[in-house]
Amino acid sequence: MLSRVYSSGVVGIDGYEITVECASWNRIPRFELVGLPDAAVKEAKNRVQSACENSGFRFPAFDIMINLAPADCKKEGTALDLAILCAILQSTGGLPSGYDFSDKFIIGELSLSGEIRAVKGVLPMTVAARDLGKKEIYVPRANAGEAAVVDGIRVYAVDNVRALADHIKGIAPLTPIEGGSERLDLSKRSTPVDFSEVRGQYKAKRALEIAAAGGHNVLMIGPPGAGKSMLAKRLPSILPDMTLSEAIETTKVHSVSGVLSKNLVTERPFRSPHHTVSPVGFVGGGANPRPGEISLAHNGVLFLDEFPEFPKSITEAMRQPIEDGRVTVTRAAAKVTYPSTFMLVAAMNPCKCGFFGSDKECTCTPKARKQYLDRISGPLLDRMDIQIELPAVSYNEISGKTGMGEPSEKIRERVNKARAFAKKRLESLGEDSSQLNANLTGALFRKCCAPNEQASLLLKEAFERLGLSARGYDRVLRVARTIADLAGSEEITDNHVAEAISYRTLDRKYWYNG
C-alpha cells in the first residue's frame, strides 16, 4: 500500500514542502530510505522502529520503502522522524488508510520512547505551511509557541506518538494552540541597561542617537575605560520597536541556527563576537550552511570590540553584506542566502598602547600608530558613516557630580520622531517607507539628500581638504540627512553638513603623525 505524509525542510531561512512517501509489501522485512537523506535522516530508521514499539504499536514486518520528495534536494536533521513513522503506520494499517494528510505538516524528532523532541527551524516551516495552503501543522510541544506566532494556520502541540495516533483515530482529539500575531506586544522591553547610566561622553551619545535614527555604522575611538563598550551595549535601548515582519524574519534566522531562546525575537539583537571567531562562525557556512554572527545580528546591532584585532579575513568579509544587506554562502553541496541588515558598531583604541591623544603618555611611535590603524582597510573605514573620538572620562563625570544623563526612553522618542519624519517623505515620493537613510539607493538618495547651496559649498571644501572618497562624500550626506530629520527639517543646511563632517575626522595623516 502507498501512503503520503507531508512535512518540511529548510533552505536558508525559508521552509519548503517535503513529501514522505511510503510503499510497503508483505514480504521479507526490509527498511529502505531514499531521497538524499543525510546521516541524521538515515538514522531515523532506528528511532522510528524503537518509538513505534514503545508507543504500543508493533513495528510492521514488511518490506518498507520510504522516499523523501523532492528527491534531488538534500534532507537534513531530525524533523522528518514523526512524518516517516506516520507514513509507515498508514501504509501498513496502523493508522486509518482514509485519513487525509494532504492539508497538514507533521514535524518532530522521535526519542526511543516515543516522545517528541524539539527541532530547529519550526517558524520558517510553519510560514511555508501557511503559504502553501496547509490548514494544520503538528509540532513538538517545545516548538508550539514558536509556530503559534504565525497567523492563518492551526497549530497542534504533540507530546508523543500515542497522542498523535489517538488524535488521528478520533479517540482523543488534540486542542489547537492559541496564538497569532494579534496576541503579541512588540513594545515590551526587558533591556537591563540604560543611557542614563553613562556619565559624560555627550558627543558620543549624540552620535549614537544620529546612528539609531538613520541606521548608520559607527566607529568609536578612545582610550581604555572611555565607555566605548558601555555605550555600544546601550544602543539597542534607543532603537525603535521591531515591526512584526522584522521580528518574524529575525526569529527565522535564530530558529534555523538553534539559538532561539523564546517564541519570538521581539527585541533587536545585539551580537558581540570575540575577535577569535572563525570566518565560518562570523559570516556563516559549514558543511551544512548555517547563519553566522552577521546574520544573527539582522535587524539589530553587530558590535566589534577591539576592532583592529579582528583578522582581515573577518573584517573584509563584511564589506559586501554592509552594502547589500544579505550574505550568500556558497558551498559544493549548497548555496544559501541569509539576511544581514545590521548596524555595525566598532570600537578601538587610538593606538596599540591605547593612550594616544589622552592625558596619559603614549608610548607608540608614528609608525606603530600607522601599523595599528592599517589593520583596518580604507574601504572598510569608508563604510563607517560616523567616526567619533571619545576622550577619557573626567573625575567629576565618573563620580556623578555632573548629574545623570538622559534616559534611553527620551532619546528613543526623538529617534522614533526622526524615523517617522523620514517615512513620511518616502511615502510622499511613492517609495518603500521602511528604508533608512543609511541604505537609500541611487536616484532616491539624490532626491532625499540634496543639500542647499551653502551646504554644497561647505561639502566641497571638506571633500578637498579631508580627501574624502566618493563613498565618504555619500556617507556625509546620508548622516546630514538624518541630522536634518532629527531637527524636523526637510532641507539639508550647512549646519547639518558641518555636524556630519565633524563625525568623519579620522584623517590618516593626523593619526600617523600625532
C-alpha positions in Angstrom: 0.0 0.0 0.0 1.1 3.5 -0.7 0.8 6.4 1.7 1.8 10.1 1.7 2.5 12.3 4.7 3.7 15.9 4.3 6.5 17.6 6.3 9.0 20.4 5.8 12.7 21.2 5.5 14.6 24.5 5.5 16.9 26.1 2.9 18.5 29.2 4.2 15.7 30.7 6.4 12.8 29.5 4.2 10.8 26.4 4.6 9.8 24.1 1.8 7.5 21.1 1.5 8.8 17.5 1.7 6.5 14.6 0.7 7.2 11.5 2.7 6.0 8.5 0.5 5.8 5.1 1.9 5.3 1.9 -0.1 5.1 -1.4 1.7 4.9 -5.1 0.6 4.1 -8.2 2.7 7.4 -10.0 2.0 10.8 -10.3 3.6 11.2 -7.4 6.0 13.4 -4.6 4.9 13.5 -0.8 5.5 15.0 1.5 2.8 15.2 5.3 3.0 15.9 7.3 -0.2 15.7 10.9 -1.3 19.2 12.3 -0.5 19.0 11.9 3.3 21.9 13.0 5.4 23.3 10.9 8.3 20.7 12.2 10.8 17.8 11.4 8.5 19.2 7.9 7.8 19.4 7.2 11.5 15.6 7.9 11.7 15.1 4.2 10.8 16.4 3.2 14.3 14.5 5.9 16.1 11.3 5.2 14.2 11.3 1.5 15.0 12.0 1.9 18.7 9.5 4.8 19.1 6.9 2.6 17.3 7.4 -0.4 19.6 7.5 1.8 22.8 4.3 3.6 21.8 2.2 0.4 21.8 2.4 -0.4 18.1 4.1 -3.4 16.6 6.6 -2.4 14.0 5.3 -4.0 10.8 7.3 -6.9 9.4 7.0 -5.6 5.9 9.3 -4.6 3.0 9.2 -0.8 3.5 10.4 1.8 1.1 10.4 5.5 2.2 11.0 8.2 -0.4 11.6 11.8 0.5 10.5 14.1 -2.3 11.8 16.2 -4.0 14.5 13.5 -4.3 17.1 15.9 -5.7 17.2 18.1 -2.6 19.3 17.1 0.3 17.3 16.4 3.5 18.9 17.3 6.8 18.2 16.9 10.5 15.6 15.1 12.5 12.4 17.0 11.8 11.1 14.2 9.4 11.1 11.4 12.1 7.4 11.8 13.0 6.2 12.1 9.4 8.2 9.0 8.4 6.5 7.0 11.3 3.0 8.2 10.3 3.6 7.2 6.7 4.7 3.7 7.7 1.8 3.2 10.1 -0.8 4.4 7.5 0.8 2.3 4.8 0.8 -0.9 6.9 -2.6 -0.4 8.6 -1.6 1.1 12.0 -3.4 4.4 11.1 -6.7 4.7 9.1 -6.0 4.4 5.4 -8.6 7.1 4.6 -7.1 9.8 6.8 -6.1 12.8 4.7 -2.7 14.2 5.4 -2.7 16.5 2.3 -3.6 19.7 4.2 -1.2 19.0 7.2 2.5 19.2 8.0 3.9 16.7 10.5 7.2 17.8 12.2 9.2 16.4 15.1 12.1 14.3 16.2 11.4 10.9 17.9 13.0 9.7 21.0 13.4 6.0 21.5 10.5 6.0 24.0 8.1 7.7 21.5 8.3 11.2 23.0 8.5 14.1 20.5 11.6 16.3 20.8 12.1 19.9 19.6 13.7 20.6 16.3 15.3 23.7 14.6 13.5 25.9 12.1 9.9 25.4 13.1 9.0 29.0 12.4 10.0 29.0 8.7 8.4 25.6 8.3 5.1 27.0 9.7 5.3 30.0 7.5 5.9 27.7 4.5 2.9 25.5 5.5 0.6 28.5 5.7 1.8 29.9 2.4 1.3 26.5 0.7 -2.3 26.5 1.8 -2.0 23.9 4.6 -4.7 24.1 7.3 -2.9 22.4 10.2 0.7 21.8 11.5 1.7 19.3 14.2 4.9 20.2 16.0 6.7 19.2 19.3 5.2 20.9 22.3 8.5 22.7 22.9 8.2 24.4 19.5 4.4 25.1 19.7 4.8 28.7 20.9 7.1 29.5 18.1 4.8 28.0 15.5 1.7 29.7 17.0 3.1 33.1 16.1 2.1 32.5 12.5 -1.5 33.6 11.5 -3.7 31.6 9.3 -2.9 28.0 10.3 -3.9 25.8 13.2 -1.0 24.6 15.4 -1.2 21.4 17.4 1.4 20.6 20.1 2.3 16.9 20.2 3.9 15.2 23.2 4.3 11.7 22.0 3.4 9.3 19.2 0.4 7.8 21.0 -1.2 11.2 21.5 -0.9 11.9 17.8 -2.2 8.5 16.8 -5.3 8.9 19.1 -6.0 12.3 17.6 -5.9 10.9 14.1 -8.1 8.0 15.0 -10.6 10.4 16.7 -10.1 8.8 20.2 -8.7 11.8 21.9 -8.6 14.9 19.7 -5.9 17.5 20.4 -6.7 21.1 21.0 -5.1 23.8 18.8 -2.7 26.1 20.5 -3.9 29.7 20.8 -1.7 32.2 19.2 -1.4 34.6 16.4 0.3 38.0 15.9 -2.6 39.9 17.5 -1.6 38.5 20.9 1.9 39.9 20.6 3.1 43.1 22.2 6.3 44.1 20.5 6.6 47.3 22.6 7.6 45.3 25.7 11.3 45.7 26.5 13.4 43.9 29.1 16.7 45.8 28.4 18.5 45.9 31.7 20.8 48.8 30.6 20.0 52.5 30.0 21.8 55.5 28.6 21.2 57.4 31.8 23.9 55.2 33.4 26.5 56.7 31.0 28.4 59.7 32.5 29.8 62.3 30.2 30.5 61.5 26.5 27.8 63.8 25.3 29.1 64.0 21.8 29.3 60.2 21.5 25.8 59.9 22.8 24.6 62.4 20.2 26.4 60.4 17.5 24.7 57.2 18.6 21.4 59.0 18.5 22.0 60.0 14.9 23.2 56.5 14.1 20.0 55.0 15.6 17.8 57.4 13.7 19.4 56.7 10.3 20.7 53.2 10.7 24.3 54.3 10.3 27.5 52.4 11.0 29.7 53.8 13.9 33.3 53.6 14.8 34.2 54.7 18.3 37.9 55.5 19.0 39.1 56.2 22.5 41.4 55.2 25.3 40.7 52.2 27.6 37.8 53.0 30.0 36.3 55.8 28.0 33.0 54.0 27.8 33.0 52.6 24.2 31.6 49.2 25.1 29.2 50.7 27.7 27.7 52.9 25.0 27.5 50.2 22.4 25.6 47.8 24.7 23.0 50.5 25.3 22.4 51.3 21.6 19.6 48.7 21.2 17.7 50.5 24.0 17.2 53.6 21.8 16.4 51.8 18.6 12.7 51.7 17.6 10.5 48.8 18.4 10.6 45.9 15.9 7.8 45.6 13.4 6.1 42.2 13.1 7.8 41.4 9.8 11.2 42.3 11.3 10.5 40.1 14.3 9.5 37.1 12.2 12.4 37.4 9.9 14.9 37.8 12.8 13.3 34.8 14.6 13.7 32.7 11.4 17.4 33.3 11.5 17.7 32.4 15.2 15.4 29.4 14.7 17.4 27.7 12.0 20.6 28.4 14.0 19.2 26.6 17.0 19.8 29.6 19.3 16.1 30.7 19.7 15.5 31.3 23.4 11.8 32.3 23.2 8.9 32.0 20.8 9.6 35.3 19.0 12.6 37.7 19.0 10.9 40.9 19.9 14.0 42.9 20.9 16.6 44.0 18.5 19.6 41.6 18.6 22.9 42.6 20.0 25.8 40.4 18.9 29.3 40.9 20.2 31.6 38.1 18.8 35.1 37.8 20.1 38.0 38.6 17.7 39.0 35.0 17.7 35.7 34.0 16.0 36.3 31.9 12.9 35.3 33.1 9.4 32.5 30.5 9.2 31.2 31.5 12.6 31.2 35.1 11.6 29.9 35.0 8.0 28.1 31.7 8.0 28.7 28.4 6.3 29.9 25.0 7.2 29.2 21.6 5.6 25.5 22.2 6.2 25.5 26.0 5.9 24.2 27.9 8.9 23.9 31.6 9.6 26.9 33.4 11.2 27.1 36.4 13.5 26.4 38.9 10.8 23.0 37.2 10.2 22.2 36.7 13.8 22.6 40.5 14.2 20.0 41.0 11.4 17.7 44.0 12.3 19.9 44.7 15.3 23.4 45.7 16.2 26.7 43.9 15.5 29.4 45.2 17.9 33.0 44.5 17.2 35.2 45.5 20.2 38.9 45.8 19.7 38.2 46.2 16.0 41.8 46.1 14.7 42.3 42.8 16.5 39.9 41.1 14.1 41.7 39.4 11.2 41.3 40.9 7.8 39.5 37.7 6.6 36.8 38.7 9.0 36.6 42.4 8.6 36.8 42.4 4.8 34.1 39.8 4.6 31.7 42.4 5.9 32.0 44.8 3.0 29.5 43.2 0.7 26.9 42.4 3.4 27.1 46.0 4.7 26.2 47.2 1.2 23.7 44.6 0.2 22.0 43.7 3.5 22.5 39.9 2.8 25.2 37.3 2.6 25.4 34.4 0.2 27.2 31.3 1.4 28.3 29.1 -1.5 29.5 25.5 -0.8 29.8 22.5 -3.1 26.7 21.0 -1.6 24.5 24.1 -1.3 24.1 27.8 -2.0 22.1 29.8 0.6 21.4 33.4 1.2 20.8 34.9 4.7 19.7 38.4 5.6 22.3 40.6 7.2 20.9 44.1 7.6 22.6 45.3 10.8 24.1 48.4 12.3 27.8 47.9 12.6 29.3 49.4 15.8 33.0 49.1 16.2 35.3 50.2 19.0 39.1 50.6 19.0 41.9 52.2 20.9 43.7 55.1 19.2 46.9 53.1 19.2 48.4 49.9 20.4 49.1 51.2 23.9 45.7 52.9 23.9 46.7 56.4 25.2 47.4 58.5 22.1 45.5 61.8 22.4 44.7 61.3 26.1 46.2 62.7 29.3 48.5 59.6 29.7 51.7 59.4 27.7 51.5 57.4 24.5 54.5 55.1 24.0 53.8 54.4 20.4 55.8 55.8 17.5 54.0 57.4 14.5 55.0 54.2 12.6 53.4 52.0 15.2 50.2 54.0 15.1 50.2 53.7 11.3 50.6 49.9 11.5 47.9 49.7 14.1 45.4 51.6 12.0 46.4 49.9 8.8 44.9 46.7 10.2 41.6 48.3 9.0 41.4 48.8 5.3 40.5 52.2 3.8 37.3 50.8 2.0 36.0 49.5 5.3 36.7 52.8 7.1 34.8 54.5 4.3 31.8 52.4 5.2 31.8 53.7 8.8 29.4 56.6 8.4 30.2 58.0 11.8 33.7 58.0 13.2 33.8 59.5 16.7 36.6 60.1 19.2 35.9 59.6 22.9 38.0 61.4 25.4 38.9 59.9 28.8 36.1 60.5 31.4 36.9 63.2 34.0 36.7 62.6 37.7 33.7 64.9 38.1 31.8 62.9 35.4 32.7 59.4 36.8 32.0 60.4 40.4 28.5 61.6 39.5 29.0 65.2 40.4 27.8 66.3 36.9 24.4 64.6 37.2 22.7 61.7 35.4 22.4 61.5 31.6 19.2 61.3 29.5 17.3 58.1 29.8 17.0 55.8 26.8 13.3 56.3 26.6 13.6 60.0 26.0 16.3 59.5 23.3 14.2 56.8 21.7 11.3 59.2 21.4 13.5 61.6 19.3 14.7 58.6 17.2 11.2 57.5 16.5 10.2 61.0 15.6 13.0 61.3 13.1 12.2 58.0 11.5 8.6 59.0 11.2 9.7 62.2 9.5 11.8 60.3 7.0 9.0 57.7 6.5 6.5 60.5 5.6 9.0 61.8 3.0 9.4 58.4 1.4 5.7 57.8 1.3 5.2 61.2 -0.5 7.6 60.0 -3.1 5.8 56.7 -3.5 8.8 54.7 -2.3 9.2 51.9 0.3 8.9 53.8 3.6 10.8 51.1 5.5 14.2 52.3 4.0 16.6 54.0 6.3 18.8 56.9 5.3 21.9 54.7 5.5 20.5 52.4 2.8 18.9 54.8 0.3 19.9 53.8 -3.2 20.5 55.6 -6.5 18.1 58.1 -7.6 16.2 58.0 -4.3 19.4 59.0 -2.5 19.8 62.0 -4.8 16.2 63.1 -4.3 16.3 62.8 -0.5 19.8 64.0 0.3 20.3 67.1 -1.9 22.0 69.8 0.2 21.2 73.5 -0.2 23.7 75.9 -1.8 25.6 76.9 1.4 25.8 73.2 2.4 27.1 72.2 -1.0 29.9 74.8 -0.8 30.9 73.5 2.7 30.8 69.9 1.5 33.0 70.8 -1.5 35.6 72.3 0.8 35.5 69.3 3.1 35.9 66.9 0.2 39.0 68.6 -1.0 40.6 69.2 2.5 39.9 65.8 4.0 40.5 63.9 0.8 37.1 62.1 1.0 36.4 59.3 -1.4 33.1 59.2 -3.4 31.8 56.8 -0.8 32.9 59.2 2.0 31.1 62.1 0.3 28.0 59.9 0.1 28.1 58.9 3.8 28.5 62.5 4.9 25.3 63.4 3.0 23.4 60.5 4.5 24.4 61.5 8.0 23.5 65.1 7.3 20.1 63.9 6.1 19.5 62.1 9.4 20.6 65.2 11.4 18.1 67.2 9.4 15.4 64.7 10.2 16.1 64.9 13.9 15.7 68.7 13.6 12.5 68.3 11.6 14.0 70.0 8.6 13.3 68.9 5.0 16.2 71.0 3.8 19.8 69.9 4.4 21.6 73.0 5.5 25.3 73.9 6.1 24.8 73.3 9.9 23.6 69.8 9.2 26.6 69.1 6.9 29.0 70.7 9.4 27.9 68.3 12.1 28.1 65.4 9.8 31.6 66.3 8.8 32.6 66.5 12.4 31.9 62.8 12.7 34.4 61.9 9.9 37.6 63.2 11.3 39.6 60.1 11.1 42.3 61.6 8.9 45.1 59.1 8.5 47.9 61.7 8.3 46.7 63.2 11.6 46.7 59.7 13.2 50.1 58.7 12.0 52.0 61.9 12.9 50.2 63.0 16.0 
